[in-house]
Amino acid sequence: MRIVHALLTIAAVLTATPTIPDDGSASDIAVIAEDLGLPGVAFRVVSEREVIENVEYGVDGHGAPIDNGTPFVWGSVSKSVTAATVHSLASQQRLDLRSTVNSVLPESDSILPGDVMITDLIHHTSGLPHDVARLDVWGRTDRALDVVPTLDVTAAERGNFRYSSLNYLLLQAIVEKITAEPFANVVARETGVHTVDTVAPGHVPFFGLLRRIDTGIDAAGLGYGYLGGSIDELSRYAARQLTEQASNGLDTVPTGSGTAYGCGWYVETLSDGTEMRWHSGAVPGYFTHVALIPERHLAVVFTANRYGELEAEKLASAARSLVLTRLGLDEPRTTGLGMYEIALIASSTLAVLLALCAGRILLRIRTAPGRWAPAHILMAVAAGGVLYFAMPMLTGASISTLARWAPDMTLLFWIVLAKLAVIAVALAARAFRQWTTAHV
């Protein structure tokens, strides 16, 4: 079968005639970079045998011009590399994808039910939650194999698609377990992807401006989000995936949102009937999008050194529009006010209103507090308590984690919390002054 696959690959490469619309669309990279405030961008369209389009724009976090060797962090695009690594090991009979995870990785016994298979990890059908608090731990030098026993999560019933990077942390641990080698070394040997150890600072939005952030590499998170490299490295990998059997197999599961998922790729049928495999990836400060269109012999790669969680929709829409334009399809990208702008305006407005309220109370601190003062104090304290505990619960991340993904929103969170505290203290001071005056 390997010989047949090799011959088919050679035939595809020799007969491929990739085409993209010749409409001067390369300039749309600069337009999108300017519209979204992206400091640096690298973009490529490749076939199995050549680079068709190449654009490098802007600067990295140190101010150096972006070129074909500038490293970016790939985010969740790393998942397809991990899946390719696991499939390669399986093709060598070093791993059985139908084996239960616990039989290969006993360290996961307390996390997963006994019927969860390795294929469930690949397809996100293990039931594991997307526990952000266990991810993005920068500077971690541990193996994923060492981290797994420390996890205190429990999977729900297996079977349904539920996106969780913890699945790929466990896949990394499995690779480390059966090879007894560093994960990066196995990835390089099995897929040809050579990851970087350091990158320049990325950028996050900060009150409409940019703030540099020292995006760290998480050694235990390589499998789900922290592989990285240049546009050269990523586009070569994408080109190889155009004919890779695992990436083009039919072993997928429905996601429930009009796409399927398999081998670290979303699979989607476009309006013209073309099948596209794609995945976006993000870590604080970096965004990546890769799309594979095997029947057109095209892969499209987009990387940028800016990412904040609340602007994810705009970045993903822009990357998708770049891909569809190269396919001769039209889909308007998201413009105007997005979630980030709305959240920033709403939070800033709340902070201003609370500042006015606090100022009014402080200016009138010598006056009588009024009959409802105790209730107002309790309301301010309760609002602060709800805000403090609800924020991490709603986002699924600690405040320190949120500070990396959305530093301006996190700062506003603390400002609002501080103003509620000031209001509560000021009201209590007025009530105490009134009480002491009445009892002297």
PLY file of the C-alpha trace (Angstrom):
ply
format ascii 1.0
element vertex 440
property float x
property float y
property float z
element edge 439
property int vertex1
property int vertex2
end_header
0.00 0.00 0.00
2.86 2.39 0.72
4.26 1.81 -2.81
0.83 2.46 -4.35
0.41 5.61 -2.28
3.87 6.81 -3.28
3.11 6.28 -6.97
-0.21 8.12 -6.65
1.55 10.99 -4.89
4.14 11.26 -7.66
1.42 11.18 -10.30
-0.52 13.93 -8.50
2.56 16.14 -8.29
3.50 15.64 -11.95
0.01 16.26 -13.29
-1.07 19.02 -10.92
-1.92 22.33 -12.59
-2.90 24.61 -9.72
-4.49 27.91 -10.67
-5.67 30.88 -8.68
-7.53 33.94 -9.97
-5.09 36.48 -11.42
-6.84 39.60 -10.15
-4.00 41.32 -8.34
-5.38 39.99 -5.07
-1.96 39.88 -3.37
-2.62 43.47 -2.28
-5.50 42.26 -0.11
-2.94 41.04 2.43
-1.80 44.59 3.09
-5.41 45.81 3.22
-6.34 43.23 5.85
-3.15 43.89 7.82
-3.94 47.61 7.91
-7.63 47.09 8.73
-6.92 44.71 11.61
-3.76 46.43 12.85
-1.54 43.39 12.29
2.13 44.32 12.90
3.48 41.41 10.87
2.00 38.91 8.42
3.32 36.03 6.34
1.12 34.51 3.64
1.66 31.75 1.14
-0.20 29.75 -1.48
1.57 26.53 -2.45
1.03 23.39 -4.46
2.76 20.07 -3.92
5.72 21.26 -5.95
5.95 25.08 -5.93
5.22 28.38 -4.22
2.47 30.14 -6.14
2.09 33.28 -4.06
4.25 34.70 -1.27
3.67 37.87 0.77
5.62 39.03 3.81
4.45 42.22 5.46
5.40 44.32 8.47
7.71 43.60 11.40
8.13 41.12 14.24
8.00 41.91 17.95
11.61 43.13 17.88
10.98 45.47 14.95
12.78 43.29 12.39
11.12 42.92 8.96
9.07 39.77 8.48
10.78 37.37 6.07
10.54 33.71 5.11
12.52 32.70 8.19
10.57 34.65 10.84
9.13 32.18 13.37
5.47 32.25 14.38
3.63 30.15 16.96
1.06 27.99 15.17
-1.55 27.54 17.89
-4.04 24.76 17.23
-2.67 24.11 13.76
-0.22 22.07 15.86
-3.00 19.51 16.32
-2.81 18.32 12.72
0.95 17.83 13.10
0.35 15.78 16.24
-2.31 13.70 14.47
0.07 13.12 11.55
2.77 11.99 13.99
0.40 9.55 15.69
-0.77 8.14 12.35
2.82 7.69 11.23
3.61 5.69 14.38
0.46 3.64 13.82
1.52 2.84 10.24
4.72 1.38 11.70
2.66 -0.82 14.07
4.12 1.01 17.06
0.64 2.09 18.08
-2.90 0.81 17.58
-5.36 3.68 17.17
-8.21 1.44 18.39
-6.45 0.76 21.68
-7.93 2.32 24.79
-6.01 5.32 26.06
-5.65 3.91 29.55
-4.06 0.71 28.27
-1.30 2.73 26.60
-1.20 5.60 29.09
-2.06 4.33 32.60
-1.40 7.86 33.91
-4.80 8.84 32.46
-6.80 6.31 34.51
-8.26 8.96 36.82
-9.20 11.22 33.91
-10.76 8.98 31.27
-13.26 6.12 31.34
-11.84 2.78 30.30
-13.60 2.72 26.90
-12.01 5.90 25.46
-9.79 5.04 22.50
-6.88 6.89 20.93
-9.13 7.72 17.96
-11.43 9.52 20.41
-8.56 11.83 21.36
-7.83 12.53 17.69
-11.50 13.31 16.96
-12.29 15.19 20.22
-14.90 12.58 21.15
-13.35 11.54 24.47
-15.67 13.74 26.54
-12.82 15.84 27.96
-13.68 19.50 28.68
-11.75 22.40 27.18
-10.05 23.37 30.44
-8.18 26.57 29.60
-6.75 26.73 33.12
-4.62 23.68 32.30
-3.33 25.14 29.05
-1.00 27.96 28.01
1.38 27.50 30.93
4.32 29.32 29.41
7.85 28.34 30.17
6.80 24.84 31.20
9.66 22.46 30.41
7.90 19.33 31.62
6.82 16.61 29.26
3.11 16.20 28.68
3.65 12.77 30.20
4.62 14.46 33.48
1.63 16.82 33.39
-1.10 14.21 32.83
-1.02 12.81 36.40
-1.50 16.33 37.79
-4.74 16.98 35.89
-7.87 17.05 38.04
-10.43 16.99 35.22
-12.90 14.22 34.48
-14.24 13.35 31.04
-17.94 13.10 30.32
-19.41 10.26 28.26
-17.46 9.61 25.06
-18.94 9.74 21.58
-19.89 13.32 20.72
-17.54 15.95 19.30
-16.38 18.30 22.05
-13.34 20.34 21.15
-10.69 20.13 23.86
-6.96 20.74 23.66
-6.55 18.28 26.53
-7.14 15.52 23.97
-3.96 16.53 22.19
-2.02 16.97 25.41
-2.80 13.29 26.04
-1.77 12.38 22.48
1.56 14.11 23.06
1.95 12.12 26.29
1.23 8.88 24.41
3.91 9.68 21.83
6.38 10.45 24.61
5.42 7.24 26.40
5.84 4.80 23.52
8.96 6.41 22.02
10.75 7.50 25.21
11.92 10.54 23.22
11.21 14.28 23.35
8.02 15.03 21.45
9.69 17.59 19.17
12.26 14.99 18.06
9.56 12.48 17.15
7.58 15.12 15.25
10.66 16.10 13.24
11.40 12.49 12.31
7.84 11.44 11.50
6.49 14.58 9.79
9.52 16.63 8.81
8.36 19.56 10.95
11.15 21.17 12.96
9.74 23.37 15.71
11.41 26.44 17.20
12.31 26.99 20.85
11.86 30.77 20.96
9.91 33.46 19.11
9.86 37.24 19.11
7.15 38.84 21.27
3.67 38.77 19.81
1.04 41.47 20.16
-2.32 41.74 21.90
-4.86 44.57 21.62
-4.80 47.06 24.49
-7.50 49.77 24.47
-7.38 49.98 20.68
-3.59 50.05 20.57
-1.00 47.26 20.60
0.86 45.77 23.51
3.82 43.42 23.08
3.59 40.13 24.90
6.43 37.66 25.38
4.69 34.61 24.02
6.41 31.67 25.66
6.79 28.15 24.32
5.09 25.51 26.44
7.00 22.21 26.10
4.05 20.24 27.47
1.70 22.00 25.04
3.50 21.35 21.76
0.91 18.76 20.80
-2.06 21.09 21.02
-0.77 24.59 20.34
2.88 25.44 20.79
4.65 24.08 17.75
6.10 26.94 15.76
8.24 27.88 12.82
8.60 30.07 9.77
6.26 30.44 6.82
8.76 28.27 4.93
8.40 25.46 7.47
4.62 25.68 7.72
3.99 25.93 3.99
6.24 22.93 3.30
4.25 20.95 5.84
0.95 22.09 4.29
2.16 21.13 0.80
3.04 17.62 2.01
-0.41 17.24 3.55
-2.06 17.72 0.16
-1.12 14.14 -0.72
-0.73 12.65 2.75
-3.04 9.68 3.11
-3.96 10.38 6.75
-4.91 14.00 6.06
-7.10 13.03 3.12
-8.76 9.98 4.66
-12.47 9.76 5.41
-12.10 9.03 9.12
-14.00 12.05 10.41
-16.79 12.80 12.86
-19.54 15.45 12.57
-19.05 18.56 14.68
-22.70 19.58 14.70
-21.95 22.89 12.99
-21.90 21.89 9.32
-18.35 20.58 9.30
-16.60 17.33 10.14
-13.35 16.80 12.04
-10.53 14.36 11.54
-6.76 14.15 11.88
-6.54 17.66 13.28
-8.52 19.26 10.43
-12.02 20.61 10.03
-13.53 19.29 6.80
-16.01 21.46 4.92
-17.73 21.39 1.55
-17.76 24.85 -0.02
-20.56 26.42 -2.06
-19.08 25.17 -5.34
-18.76 21.60 -4.06
-15.03 21.82 -3.34
-13.85 20.06 -0.19
-11.60 22.13 2.05
-9.67 21.03 5.13
-8.66 23.80 7.48
-7.75 24.77 11.00
-7.09 28.06 12.75
-4.72 28.37 15.68
-4.05 31.02 18.29
-2.02 31.68 21.37
-1.74 35.09 23.04
0.03 37.28 20.48
-0.07 34.92 17.45
-2.70 33.72 14.96
-2.41 31.10 12.20
-4.76 29.66 9.59
-4.03 26.80 7.18
-6.38 25.49 4.50
-5.88 22.45 2.27
-7.77 22.07 -1.01
-6.41 18.78 -2.41
-8.56 18.65 -5.56
-7.23 22.08 -6.54
-3.66 21.09 -5.53
-3.53 24.18 -3.31
-2.66 24.92 0.30
-3.06 28.41 1.77
-1.12 29.51 4.87
-1.68 32.73 6.82
0.20 33.77 9.97
0.11 36.99 11.99
1.82 38.19 15.16
-1.29 39.63 16.80
-4.11 37.90 18.63
-6.55 38.77 21.39
-9.34 36.36 22.26
-12.19 38.82 21.73
-11.08 39.60 18.16
-10.94 35.94 17.12
-13.98 36.24 14.85
-12.49 39.06 12.77
-9.13 37.33 12.33
-10.73 34.02 11.39
-13.07 35.75 8.93
-10.17 37.63 7.31
-8.11 34.46 6.94
-11.05 32.59 5.45
-11.74 35.38 2.95
-8.12 35.22 1.78
-8.49 31.50 1.13
-11.83 31.76 -0.68
-10.56 34.61 -2.85
-7.80 32.32 -4.13
-10.47 29.77 -5.02
-12.51 32.30 -6.96
-15.27 32.33 -4.33
-16.71 35.32 -2.55
-17.63 35.55 1.13
-17.77 38.91 2.88
-15.45 39.10 5.85
-16.58 40.37 9.22
-16.13 44.13 9.52
-17.42 46.91 11.74
-17.79 46.60 15.49
-16.87 43.15 16.73
-17.07 41.46 20.11
-13.82 43.11 21.20
-15.00 46.64 20.46
-18.44 46.04 22.00
-16.99 44.51 25.17
-14.43 47.30 25.46
-17.07 50.03 25.04
-19.47 48.37 27.49
-16.80 47.76 30.13
-15.37 51.27 29.77
-18.86 52.78 30.08
-19.51 50.77 33.24
-16.16 51.90 34.68
-17.00 55.56 33.98
-20.49 55.28 35.51
-19.09 53.65 38.63
-16.43 56.38 38.84
-19.15 59.04 38.75
-21.14 57.16 41.37
-18.09 56.76 43.62
-17.20 60.44 43.19
-20.71 61.54 44.08
-20.68 59.43 47.24
-17.24 60.65 48.30
-18.23 64.30 47.82
-21.30 63.77 50.00
-19.60 61.64 52.64
-20.39 64.16 55.40
-24.12 64.07 54.67
-26.57 61.59 56.14
-26.45 58.24 54.35
-30.16 57.79 53.95
-32.46 55.02 55.13
-31.37 52.50 52.47
-27.61 52.78 53.14
-27.17 49.22 54.51
-28.90 47.77 51.47
-26.74 49.84 49.12
-23.59 48.67 50.91
-24.67 45.06 50.58
-25.50 45.57 46.91
-22.04 47.00 46.17
-20.31 44.18 48.08
-22.49 41.55 46.43
-21.87 42.99 42.96
-18.12 42.90 43.56
-18.27 39.33 44.84
-20.36 38.14 41.92
-18.01 39.84 39.47
-14.90 38.38 41.12
-16.17 34.81 41.09
-18.31 34.91 37.94
-15.58 36.14 35.59
-13.39 33.01 35.89
-16.46 30.75 35.87
-17.89 32.29 32.70
-14.60 32.30 30.82
-13.22 29.03 32.18
-9.90 30.68 32.95
-8.20 32.29 35.91
-7.72 36.05 36.01
-3.98 35.61 35.42
-4.72 33.56 32.28
-7.22 36.16 31.07
-4.57 38.83 31.48
-2.60 37.21 28.65
-5.49 36.85 26.23
-7.23 40.18 26.95
-5.08 42.47 29.13
-7.22 45.58 28.63
-10.43 43.79 29.59
-8.68 42.29 32.62
-7.48 45.74 33.70
-11.04 47.07 33.36
-12.21 44.13 35.46
-9.91 45.19 38.31
-10.89 48.86 37.89
-14.60 48.05 38.13
-13.96 45.79 41.12
-11.94 48.54 42.85
-14.67 51.12 42.26
-17.32 48.82 43.73
-15.08 48.44 46.76
-14.66 52.23 47.02
-18.44 52.70 46.82
-19.04 50.09 49.54
-16.41 51.64 51.83
-17.66 55.18 51.23
-21.24 54.18 52.00
-20.11 52.37 55.13
-18.09 55.45 56.23
-21.14 57.67 55.80
-23.30 55.26 57.79
-20.68 54.98 60.55
-20.34 58.77 60.77
-24.10 59.14 61.06
-24.25 56.46 63.77
-21.43 58.00 65.83
-23.01 61.46 65.53
-26.34 60.12 66.75
-24.77 58.38 69.77
-22.43 61.10 71.01
0 1
1 2
2 3
3 4
4 5
5 6
6 7
7 8
8 9
9 10
10 11
11 12
12 13
13 14
14 15
15 16
16 17
17 18
18 19
19 20
20 21
21 22
22 23
23 24
24 25
25 26
26 27
27 28
28 29
29 30
30 31
31 32
32 33
33 34
34 35
35 36
36 37
37 38
38 39
39 40
40 41
41 42
42 43
43 44
44 45
45 46
46 47
47 48
48 49
49 50
50 51
51 52
52 53
53 54
54 55
55 56
56 57
57 58
58 59
59 60
60 61
61 62
62 63
63 64
64 65
65 66
66 67
67 68
68 69
69 70
70 71
71 72
72 73
73 74
74 75
75 76
76 77
77 78
78 79
79 80
80 81
81 82
82 83
83 84
84 85
85 86
86 87
87 88
88 89
89 90
90 91
91 92
92 93
93 94
94 95
95 96
96 97
97 98
98 99
99 100
100 101
101 102
102 103
103 104
104 105
105 106
106 107
107 108
108 109
109 110
110 111
111 112
112 113
113 114
114 115
115 116
116 117
117 118
118 119
119 120
120 121
121 122
122 123
123 124
124 125
125 126
126 127
127 128
128 129
129 130
130 131
131 132
132 133
133 134
134 135
135 136
136 137
137 138
138 139
139 140
140 141
141 142
142 143
143 144
144 145
145 146
146 147
147 148
148 149
149 150
150 151
151 152
152 153
153 154
154 155
155 156
156 157
157 158
158 159
159 160
160 161
161 162
162 163
163 164
164 165
165 166
166 167
167 168
168 169
169 170
170 171
171 172
172 173
173 174
174 175
175 176
176 177
177 178
178 179
179 180
180 181
181 182
182 183
183 184
184 185
185 186
186 187
187 188
188 189
189 190
190 191
191 192
192 193
193 194
194 195
195 196
196 197
197 198
198 199
199 200
200 201
201 202
202 203
203 204
204 205
205 206
206 207
207 208
208 209
209 210
210 211
211 212
212 213
213 214
214 215
215 216
216 217
217 218
218 219
219 220
220 221
221 222
222 223
223 224
224 225
225 226
226 227
227 228
228 229
229 230
230 231
231 232
232 233
233 234
234 235
235 236
236 237
237 238
238 239
239 240
240 241
241 242
242 243
243 244
244 245
245 246
246 247
247 248
248 249
249 250
250 251
251 252
252 253
253 254
254 255
255 256
256 257
257 258
258 259
259 260
260 261
261 262
262 263
263 264
264 265
265 266
266 267
267 268
268 269
269 270
270 271
271 272
272 273
273 274
274 275
275 276
276 277
277 278
278 279
279 280
280 281
281 282
282 283
283 284
284 285
285 286
286 287
287 288
288 289
289 290
290 291
291 292
292 293
293 294
294 295
295 296
296 297
297 298
298 299
299 300
300 301
301 302
302 303
303 304
304 305
305 306
306 307
307 308
308 309
309 310
310 311
311 312
312 313
313 314
314 315
315 316
316 317
317 318
318 319
319 320
320 321
321 322
322 323
323 324
324 325
325 326
326 327
327 328
328 329
329 330
330 331
331 332
332 333
333 334
334 335
335 336
336 337
337 338
338 339
339 340
340 341
341 342
342 343
343 344
344 345
345 346
346 347
347 348
348 349
349 350
350 351
351 352
352 353
353 354
354 355
355 356
356 357
357 358
358 359
359 360
360 361
361 362
362 363
363 364
364 365
365 366
366 367
367 368
368 369
369 370
370 371
371 372
372 373
373 374
374 375
375 376
376 377
377 378
378 379
379 380
380 381
381 382
382 383
383 384
384 385
385 386
386 387
387 388
388 389
389 390
390 391
391 392
392 393
393 394
394 395
395 396
396 397
397 398
398 399
399 400
400 401
401 402
402 403
403 404
404 405
405 406
406 407
407 408
408 409
409 410
410 411
411 412
412 413
413 414
414 415
415 416
416 417
417 418
418 419
419 420
420 421
421 422
422 423
423 424
424 425
425 426
426 427
427 428
428 429
429 430
430 431
431 432
432 433
433 434
434 435
435 436
436 437
437 438
438 439
